[in-house]
Amino acid sequence: MGVIYRMKFLTRTIWLLSLVSLLTDLASEMLYPVLPLYLRSIGFSVVLIGVLEGVAEATAGLSKGYFGQWSDRLGRRLPFVQWGYALSALSKPMLAVLATPWWVFAARTLDRLGKGLRSGARDALLTDETTPATRGRVFGFHRSLDTLGAVLGPAAALLWLALRPGDYQRLFLLAFLPGLAAVVVTLLVREKPREPSPRPVRPFWATFSYWRQAPGAYRQVVGGLLVFALFNSSDAFLLLLARQRGLPDATVIGLYIFYNLVYALAAFPAGHLADRFGPRRMLAGGLLVFAGVYAGAAVARELWVFGVLFGLYGLYAAATEGVSKAWVSTLCARPDTGAALGTFAGLSSLASLVASITAGLLWQWGGPGLTFGVAGAVAGAVALYVALIRLKPVPFQA
């Protein structure tokens, strides 16, 4: 009974949105660990893979802040959520049509546009279902189910490729099914009436205008996290490193499944700890774990070392992903939640464009040791900043 009582903060909307994320991540993660291997098989260089991932994340970035503030202005979240998941679902079968670079770019960009369309609105919907005392747990629970899809997806891909080696095209078609199921589940979500934000919707090219209006504490926290994001390249580089060090494809995918399993199991407890002890400590600790993982990756050779590193990487993700959103959502007024979270996610995605391209260039110039060493050093510095920063008082709270 005590467990049931403590879980009462999980409303119907939180459960449904978490299920939608699970199904969508199942679809996306059936392809994500396979995609860099597939891209290499059709002639993509490491640099071009970095450009592809960077452009895809930049597309999400340019749209997250814009659509987030648009949902604030309309006082509606759900249409953005529904259409965003629909676009991501449609991108999956596109990869089965042609195996040319420009078409792969188009499909990946459509997927990320869907993410940009839905992210700020979905996170604002989650925030509307929370109190300040439960925010970390709600975002942690959502991340747990989201990441459970990232466990099931690669496992399904691994099984498929074991039965049909090299049959990527049909795998891309198969990934459409859970994506379609996610869109259907969004039709069951009901949105609470809310007052539209009085702030006007800025043009697309001014999508991050909220930054100038945001409280100082918001800019302090998000600014530090953006410095980290500038060196936090796509996870595809970790997978490529494991493959380059001689691990077979099936083992690489297995490591990715293990990472996501640890992430899924740890995300909800991490959110609970953030509610109890504060998000600052969780974030700083998570960034230190990241620094250790990347320092170890620079010299890792044996399978067991990679196993330890991928497990720790799952703990880092659990301690930072949902916790950072929960913290940022407390540093803005409730009517501006969509813009605040969308701007944070959007700027982070743009930083990932720089990070992924930089990682590819550093890899080509100085090898993977340089790529991972630089990122680990920056993560350690940002962890220190997060731990010691004195935040300016926030003048308004929901």
N, C-alpha and C positions, 0 to 999 in steps of 0.2 A: 504493500500500500504506500510505503514511503517513496518508493521509486516512482509510482504513478503520480503521486502528489507533486514530486519535484519536476515531472515532465508536463505539468499542466500548461506551461508557457508555450508549448508547441501547439499552435492553433492549426485549424484545417488548412489555411492558406500556406503556412510554413511547410506543412507536410506535402502539399501538392507541388509547391514550387521546388522543394527538395527532390521530389520524385521526377519532376520534369528535368531538373539538372542531372539527375542520375542517368536517365534515358539518353539525354543529349550527349553526356560525356561518354556513355557506353558507345554511342555511334562514332563520336569523334576519336576516342581513344582506340577503337578498332583499327584506325588508320594512322594515328600519330606516331607510334613507335616503328611502324612499317614504312611510313612515308620517306624518311631520309634514306632508308635502304633502297626503296623503289626509285627515288630520285637519282641516286647514284647509278642504278642499273640503266637508266635512260639518258645518262650523260651529264647530269648536274655535277658541277664542282662543289667543293666545300664552301667557297666564297659565294657561289650562286645560291646554294641552300641558305646561307646566311642572309643574302639579299631577299630571297623569297619569304623567309620567316619575318624579316624586318618589315618588308612592305605590307605583309598581311597584318602584322600587329599595328603598324601605322594606320592602316585603314580602320581598324577597330578604334584606335586612339582618336583619330579625327572625328569619329562619329559618336563616341561615348558621351563626351561632354555636351555636344549639340543636342542629341536626343534626350539626354538626362534633363537638361534645362527645359526642353520642349515639353516633356512630361510634367515638369513642375508647373509650367505656365498653363497647360490645359487642365491640370488637376486630374489627369488620367495616367495610369501606369500600364494597365493590362494590354491595350492594343499594341504598345511597343514590345511588350514581352511576347505576345503571340506571333507577331510578324517577324520578330527577331529570330525566334526558334524555327519558324517556317523557312526562312532564308538559309539558315545553317543546315537544315535537313535536305534542302534541294541541292546543296553544294556536293553532297556525298556521291550521288550517281553521276555527276558531271565528270568526276575523275575517271570513270569507266569508259567515257566516250572517245577521248583522244589522249595519247601519251606524248604530247608536245609541250615544251616549256611555257609558251604563252597561254595555253589552255589550263595547265596546272596553276599558273598564276591567277587566272580568272576564277577558277573554282575555289582556291584558297582565299582569295580576296572576298568572294561572296560569303564564304563561311564567317570570316572575320567581320564583315559588314553586319551580318546578323547578330554577332556578339556585341558589336557596338550599339546596335539598335535596342537591344534588350537589357544590357548590363545595368545601366544607371537606374532604369525603371524597376527592374527586378529587385535590386538591392534596396531601393526606396520602399518597395512593397514589403520586403522583409523588415525594414526598420519600422514601418508603421505598425507592425505586429509585436513590437518589443517595448520594454521599458529600459531605462539606463542600467538597471540591475541584471537584466537578462540578455542584453545585446550580444555579449561575447558568446554565450551559449547558443543563441539562435544562429548566429553566423557560423559558429563551429559545427553545429548540427547540419546546417546546409552544406558546408564544405565536406562533412563526412559522407553524406549521401552522394554528393557530386563526385567525390573521389572514389566512392565504391563503384561508380560507373567506369572510372579509370582503371579499376582492377578487373572488372568483368570484360571490358572492351578488348584490352590486349590479350586476355586469356582466350577469348573467342577467336581473335586473329591468329593466335598461336596454334589453336586447334585446327583452324581452317587451313593454314599453311602447312601443317603437318600432314593433313589429308590431301591437299592439292598444292604442292610446292610451286611457288612462283605465280599462282593464279591471283594476281592483284586485282584485275578488273572485276571479277565476280565478288571479291571481298568488298570493293567499293559499293557495288550494288546492294550487297547484304547489309551494309552499314546504314542504308537509307531507312530500314524498317524500324529500329528503335528511335531514330530521329523523327519519323512520322508519328510514332506512338507518343512522343513527347509533345508534339503539337496538339494532338487530341486531348491530352491531359490538361493543357493550358485552357481549354474550353470549359473546364470544371471550376476554375479559379473565379472567385467573386471578389470584387474590389470594393473597399470601404469608400463612401463619399468623402471628399476632402476639398478644402478651399484651394483654388488655383493660386499660384504664386503671383504677386503683383509685379515681379520683375519681367521685363519684356524678353522675348526670345531673340538672342543675338544672331546675326548672320552666321552661316556655316564657317566662314573664315575667321570669325571672332568667337569660335566655340568655347574657348577657355577664358572668356571674359570674367567668369565668376572668380577667378584667381585674384583680381584686383579688389573685389568686394568682400572677399573672405576675411574672417577674423585672423589676427596675427598668429594665434596658436595653430590654426589650420595650415597656414603657409609654413610655419616652422616644422611641423611634423611631416607634411607632404613633401616639403623641400628636401629634407634629409632622406626620405624614402626614394625620392626621384634620383638622387645622386647614386644610391645603390642600384636602382633600376638601369642606370646608364651602363652598368657593367654586368648586369645579370642577364646573360644571353639565353637563347632558347635551350630548353632541355635536350633538343636534338643534338647539341654538341657533346653532351655527356654520353648519349647513345653512340654517337660516332666514335668517341674516344674508346669506349669499351670494345667496339668492333675493330678499331684500328689496333688495339692491343692484343688481338688474336682471338677474342671470344666469338663463337658462332652466333648466327642470327637468332636462333631459338633461345640461347642463353641471354642475349641482349634484351630480348622481349621479356624474358623471365625476370631479369633484374628490374625492368620497368614496372612489371606487375608487383613485385615485392615492394618497390618504392611507394606505389600508390596504395598498397594494402596498409603499410605502416602509416601513411598519410591519413587514410580513411579512419583507421582505428584511433589515431591520436588527435584528430582535429576537434572533436567534441570535448574531450578532457582539456585540451589546450584552451578552448573558449571558456570553459568553466573556471580554469585557473586564472585566466585574464580577468574575468568578472570579480574574482576573489582578491587577487593580488595586484591588479592593474595591468593594462595592455603594454605599458612601457617595458616592464621587466620581461614579458613574454617575447616582445619584438627584439629587444636587445639580445636575449639569450638565443633566439632563433637565428639572428644574423651571425652570432659567433659560431653556431653550429655550421652554418653555410660556409664561413671562412675556413673552418677545419676541413669540411668536405672537399672544397676546391683545392686547398693545399695538398690534401691526400691524393686527389685525382691527378695532380700534376706528376706524381711519381708512381701511381698504382700500376701493377702488372698482373698480380694473381687474382683469380676469381674470388677468393674469400675476402680480399681487400675491397674489391668492387662491391661485394655483398654488404659489407659493413658500411661503406660509403653511401650506397643507395638507401640503406635503412636509415642512416642519419639524415640523409637528404629529405626523407619523408617526415622526420621529426621537425626539420627546419620549416618545411612547407606548412605543417600543422600549426606551428607556433607563430606564423607570420601572415598567411593569406587571409583567413577570416578575421583574425585579430586586428589586422591593420584597417580593414573596412569598418569593423566595430568601433575602433578608436576614432577614426576620421568622422564617422557619423555623429559622434558626440561633440564635435568641434564646429557645428553649424546649426542654424535654425532649422526646425523641422520642415517648413515650406520649401527650403532650398536643398533638401537632402539629395534629390535626384541630380541637381547640378553639381553639388559638392562631391558626391561619390563618382558621378560620371566624369568630372574634371580630373579627379585623382586617378581613376582607371585609365582615362584617355591619355593623360600625360605620361603615365607609367608605360602605356603601350608605345607611345612615341619614343620614349627612352629605350624601349626594347628594340626599336628599329636601329638606333645607334649601337646598342649593345651587340646585337646579332651580327651586324655588318663588321663592327670592330673585332668581334671574336673571330670571324672568318679571316679577316686580314691578319690579325696577330698569329693565328694558327698557321697561315701560309708563310708568314715572315719568320716567326720564331718557334713554331711548333706548339703543340697543345700545352706544354709546360708553362709557357709564357701566358697563354690565354687564361688558364685557370689560376695561375699565380697572381696576376693582376686583379682579377675579380675577387679572389679571396682576401687580398690586402685591403681593397676598398670596402668590402663587407665588414671587416674588423673595425675600420675607422668609423663607419656609419653606426655600428653597434655602440661604440663609445659615445658618439654624438647623441644617440637616442637615450642612452642611460643618463647623461649628464645635463641635457638641455633643460633650461628653465622656461616653461611655457608662459606666454602672456595670458592674462585672464580673458576668458571668453565672455563677451558682454551679454549674450543671450543664449538661452538653452530651451529645448523643447520641453 
